[in-house]
Amino acid sequence: MKYLPYTRYTGDTSIRRNLMTDQSLPSLHLKRQDGVLWVSIDAPPVNLMTAQLLLDLDAVAASAENDPDLQVVVVQSADPEFFIAHGDLTFVEDPATYAALPIAEGTLAGTGPMMRLHERWRRLPQTTIAKVAGLARGGGSELAASLDLRFAALETAAFGQFEALTGIVPGAGATAHLPRLVGRARALEIVLTGDLVDAATAERWGWVNRALPAAQLDEFVDRVARTIATLPEGVRVAATAAIDAADGPLEDALRAEDRLLGETFTPASGELARAALAAGVPAREVEMNLEEVLRANLVRHP
């Protein structure tokens, strides 16, 4: 396979931003609207995590890293049966060529290309969402686990780490992310059995945020993405920082929340509060549908 030169995806910010709109990445389709970038994987026949897909996903991440106008990135698949089937097994046959791929070279030095790619995505300043309608195994489920939010189609999505069945251990983040998501015992079950886990079980275990009927998945994720993207400036970043601080000591987390709350008291938040009062808060009939009233205010008072 001839790999595309990495220099194609580097350069100044304006060049990288063009990649977000010009559909120049062979294995991806991109659509950007209202602060949300939709990244659709399209790598027939089954969306293998090939060198090309790694390079293309890395190009998108490189562009997003320095894009202050982008708030949310949704990763989905153009194939309803496969999110990403798994990593290209030829990597195992030719590990030297795989290791030499110029992927996320400044991230998590000393690790493999797929691990670096997923970590680059994990560190993006945007809120990242995996929308999984089909199968996500190996590198596919590891990419999903590295993103902030995961939503899955109840009838058709499934997740798995089959690597042990081929005589290796997962190598792109599964053993680091899964215990944090599902706990040690379930992570061991996933990795050591290689079983495919259906979306309902994945939701129950905490592997995904929600498993929704397939017919509702697009609309639901679209609403989540657009709501996050329309939050007043600074709120998304501050809320994420406050939640991430919860990994530390409790008192430190509480102080971080208090500090970040103060930073979000802005003219925009005051305007939204006044709009809520004008809409009838705290009248009983308004309080019964408060979230929809507040979401409508976001649109009226961007």
HUUR-V627553 format. One record per residue. N is the residue number from 1. PSI is psi in degrees with one decimal (NA if undefined). OMEGA is omega in whole degrees, 0 to 359 (999 if undefined). Layout:
N,PSI,OMEGA + N,PSI,OMEGA
//
This chain:
1,134.8,176 + 2,119.9,182 + 3,141.0,177 + 4,140.3,180 + 5,136.5,183 + 6,-27.6,182 + 7,-17.8,177 + 8,-28.2,188 + 9,9.0,181 + 10,176.4,182 + 11,-162.7,184 + 12,170.6,186 + 13,-38.2,183 + 14,-38.2,178 + 15,-44.3,181 + 16,-37.5,181 + 17,-31.1,178 + 18,-29.8,178 + 19,-21.4,181 + 20,-12.4,187 + 21,-15.7,191 + 22,4.6,176 + 23,33.6,184 + 24,0.3,183 + 25,118.8,191 + 26,-32.7,186 + 27,7.6,184 + 28,150.6,166 + 29,134.9,183 + 30,140.1,174 + 31,130.3,182 + 32,131.8,180 + 33,129.8,172 + 34,45.7,176 + 35,6.3,179 + 36,131.5,174 + 37,124.9,178 + 38,118.7,181 + 39,110.0,182 + 40,120.1,180 + 41,128.7,182 + 42,84.3,183 + 43,76.2,182 + 44,153.7,7 + 45,-18.6,185 + 46,22.4,180 + 47,53.5,172 + 48,146.9,173 + 49,79.5,180 + 50,175.2,175 + 51,-39.1,180 + 52,-44.4,180 + 53,-39.5,176 + 54,-46.4,180 + 55,-42.9,182 + 56,-44.4,178 + 57,-35.1,177 + 58,-37.5,178 + 59,-42.0,179 + 60,-44.0,179 + 61,-40.3,179 + 62,-38.5,179 + 63,-42.4,184 + 64,-29.0,185 + 65,-34.2,185 + 66,36.2,182 + 67,93.3,184 + 68,-15.3,181 + 69,-7.1,181 + 70,125.7,184 + 71,-33.4,187 + 72,140.1,173 + 73,124.4,178 + 74,125.2,176 + 75,124.7,182 + 76,-174.5,181 + 77,143.5,173 + 78,-13.5,180 + 79,115.8,184 + 80,-15.7,182 + 81,-19.8,181 + 82,124.5,167 + 83,-72.6,164 + 84,122.4,185 + 85,-48.1,178 + 86,-179.7,176 + 87,155.7,178 + 88,116.3,184 + 89,-15.3,176 + 90,-16.5,175 + 91,-36.1,181 + 92,-34.5,179 + 93,-26.9,183 + 94,66.8,185 + 95,-27.7,181 + 96,-43.9,178 + 97,-41.8,177 + 98,-47.4,183 + 99,-26.2,183 + 100,-4.6,181 + 101,131.8,183 + 102,70.9,184 + 103,126.6,173 + 104,53.2,190 + 105,-20.8,179 + 106,9.4,185 + 107,129.8,173 + 108,58.5,184 + 109,142.3,178 + 110,-2.9,178 + 111,173.8,183 + 112,165.0,183 + 113,-43.9,182 + 114,-38.9,175 + 115,-43.9,180 + 116,-41.0,179 + 117,-49.7,182 + 118,-36.6,178 + 119,-35.5,176 + 120,-42.2,177 + 121,-39.6,180 + 122,-34.4,184 + 123,-1.8,182 + 124,143.3,179 + 125,-15.9,177 + 126,163.8,168 + 127,124.1,184 + 128,140.2,186 + 129,132.0,170 + 130,123.7,174 + 131,107.4,190 + 132,112.5,179 + 133,-21.1,184 + 134,-143.9,184 + 135,135.5,177 + 136,100.4,182 + 137,158.2,172 + 138,-123.1,180 + 139,-27.3,178 + 140,-45.9,178 + 141,-29.7,177 + 142,-38.2,174 + 143,-46.7,179 + 144,-41.2,181 + 145,-24.6,181 + 146,-12.5,180 + 147,169.1,186 + 148,-43.0,186 + 149,149.1,180 + 150,128.6,176 + 151,141.3,189 + 152,151.4,176 + 153,125.1,187 + 154,-43.3,187 + 155,-24.8,194 + 156,-18.6,183 + 157,148.5,174 + 158,156.7,186 + 159,146.8,179 + 160,153.6,173 + 161,95.6,188 + 162,3.3,191 + 163,-38.6,181 + 164,-29.2,180 + 165,-13.7,176 + 166,9.3,174 + 167,14.8,177 + 168,174.1,174 + 169,159.0,176 + 170,146.1,184 + 171,18.2,182 + 172,29.7,172 + 173,-7.9,186 + 174,-46.7,185 + 175,-14.3,175 + 176,-42.2,185 + 177,-41.3,187 + 178,-44.5,178 + 179,-31.0,178 + 180,-28.2,181 + 181,-45.3,189 + 182,-7.7,183 + 183,161.3,186 + 184,-47.4,186 + 185,-43.8,180 + 186,-35.2,176 + 187,-41.8,177 + 188,-41.1,178 + 189,-46.1,181 + 190,-48.1,187 + 191,-40.9,187 + 192,-26.4,178 + 193,-27.5,185 + 194,10.7,182 + 195,149.0,173 + 196,131.0,183 + 197,120.7,182 + 198,163.3,186 + 199,-38.6,180 + 200,-42.1,178 + 201,-41.0,179 + 202,-38.6,177 + 203,-45.1,181 + 204,-35.6,181 + 205,-15.4,183 + 206,7.2,178 + 207,-36.2,175 + 208,155.8,178 + 209,-49.1,182 + 210,146.3,168 + 211,117.9,184 + 212,153.8,172 + 213,137.8,185 + 214,-35.5,182 + 215,-17.3,181 + 216,-8.7,189 + 217,-48.3,183 + 218,-49.8,183 + 219,-41.2,182 + 220,-49.3,182 + 221,-36.6,176 + 222,-43.5,179 + 223,-43.0,179 + 224,-47.7,183 + 225,-45.2,183 + 226,-35.7,177 + 227,-47.4,180 + 228,-41.4,183 + 229,-23.8,182 + 230,3.8,176 + 231,149.2,178 + 232,150.5,183 + 233,130.8,177 + 234,-21.9,185 + 235,-45.8,181 + 236,-46.1,182 + 237,-43.0,181 + 238,-42.4,180 + 239,-39.8,179 + 240,-43.0,179 + 241,-39.2,180 + 242,-41.9,180 + 243,-40.6,179 + 244,-30.3,179 + 245,-18.1,180 + 246,-14.7,177 + 247,-18.3,181 + 248,-167.3,179 + 249,146.5,185 + 250,-46.2,182 + 251,-38.1,177 + 252,-39.3,179 + 253,-41.0,179 + 254,-40.3,179 + 255,-38.4,178 + 256,-42.5,179 + 257,-44.2,180 + 258,-43.6,180 + 259,-45.0,183 + 260,-32.9,175 + 261,-46.2,180 + 262,-35.6,181 + 263,-19.9,181 + 264,-0.2,171 + 265,94.1,185 + 266,170.9,174 + 267,-34.1,180 + 268,-43.2,180 + 269,-35.0,176 + 270,-40.2,178 + 271,-39.9,179 + 272,-36.2,177 + 273,-42.4,178 + 274,-37.5,178 + 275,-37.7,178 + 276,-42.4,178 + 277,-41.1,180 + 278,-27.4,179 + 279,-8.0,175 + 280,-3.7,176 + 281,130.4,11 + 282,38.7,178 + 283,142.9,187 + 284,-45.0,184 + 285,-29.9,177 + 286,-42.4,181 + 287,-26.4,179 + 288,-22.2,180 + 289,40.4,188 + 290,-44.0,184 + 291,-40.5,180 + 292,-35.9,177 + 293,-45.7,181 + 294,-37.9,179 + 295,-38.1,177 + 296,-36.6,178 + 297,-34.0,178 + 298,-39.3,181 + 299,-37.8,182 + 300,-26.8,184 + 301,67.4,184 + 302,NA,999
//
